[in-house]
Amino acid sequence: MSNKPRISAWTLEQEEDCCGRINEAIQTLTVEIQDGGGGAYVVLKTERWAADPDELRTLADAIERAIKDHDAAEAEAEKKRKP
């Protein structure tokens, strides 16, 4: 198993929704894209993150683009390392 580092991480914040936690003003979501050698996977960390389906699709699309961009950059770097 490879010791590849995390590809990327974001912390997103938004105002607490109307059905959210009492006395809390902000919701926080941390998105980590990691690769332990077998390919990228996503780790989501939050106590509460309210979103509608369209927002979730937008987030999933952004994550997918980040993984593809990383894979393309890694492939390009590998080409440059080979004689």
Beta strands, then each sheet from edge to edge (+ up, - down):
strand 1: 8-15
strand 2: 26-35
strand 3: 40-46
sheet 1: 1+ 2- 3+
end
